[in-house]
Amino acid sequence: MSKRPSILFLTLIIVFLLGYCNAFAQISFTKPTAPPPGHKPMPMPENESFMGYAIESADNFELSTIVIILDPSALPSNGPFRTPEGMLFIGPQRLILTNLKIEKSDNANYDPVKPEGIIPKIKSFKAKIISDIAEAGSMPKIPGKSAEKEPQDQVAKNEVNAKIITKFIDGGRKICVLSGTANYNGKKYELYFNFLPPLPPGYQGPQIPVPQPVK
């Protein structure tokens, strides 16, 4: 039996695989060289958010989110109640942040089409944690002092301290992540968060059609 059909078949397979690999390579991640024509930059939001994990130990961790007000000095300072300068959510805990000190970036970018990629405004921050709000349907009023009866040396250690670091991922791209620690009521958490870019102006999420009554 001639080997020509087998050689021809093998050649066709190799050609097909090479074509497939080239097609797949075309959809791999590449950095854009410039924004598309007519593109408008996104406005700076009032806060930035990060989501990830608060880790107490290898087998004890919680899903966690943090929200930081970019301009805490603009918050109202008068009145009987203190306005949070940020919130840290660790599992069911809702922790109030005050005395916020932020180091900001001069080259923040929320636009994924730009060559530099997404860069948050915040570079690093520190804040005091003053209380834990119980789960509720609506945010209750927040007193100026913590409601817990804690020793003063323990209250002084209730704080969060974090900074932005860059990591390389597939395709040679860099992404910004938040890394730091949070101490509250004698517990220490290691924080590892992804940056949550703000939604584009006017974006309201997926629209779900309202069910129509059966006639």
C-alpha angles and dihedrals in degrees: 000000000000119000092213096094091050093048091046091049091049090049092052091050092052092048090049093049092048090051091048093050092050091050091049091049090057092063095048118112116280129172115250114238094214141351116277118263114283093016116154122208119240117252120248111266126224093245143014127226135204130188132196139089138328105206123199095169140341092278099029117068140128138212106255142189132188129196120194125193107227095210108033091166089069093061118104110268101184128079133060095285131066119230113225115246089203143344131233117200115197110175105302093345117105107195123194118224123208138160086046118188117187134190108204134205122236094209102051115159131181095177113102093197093065117097094238092059127219114331122177122227091234117080097173140339145187128201142167120245109220107172150353116238117213118237110277140162091243134021109269123218112280120227120220092245134046115268093215120099099231133155111262093241089056093048089053090059095052099107147117125226122180143152140193119257129179124233131189118234137179113318094028092279123147124223130188119238132177119236128178148099138277125201121195132160093345095312124113122205129192108220124214114173140170118221115252107211114215118261116260115265111278094014111138101174128247115338115231115202115240112244112250119228115256110250 
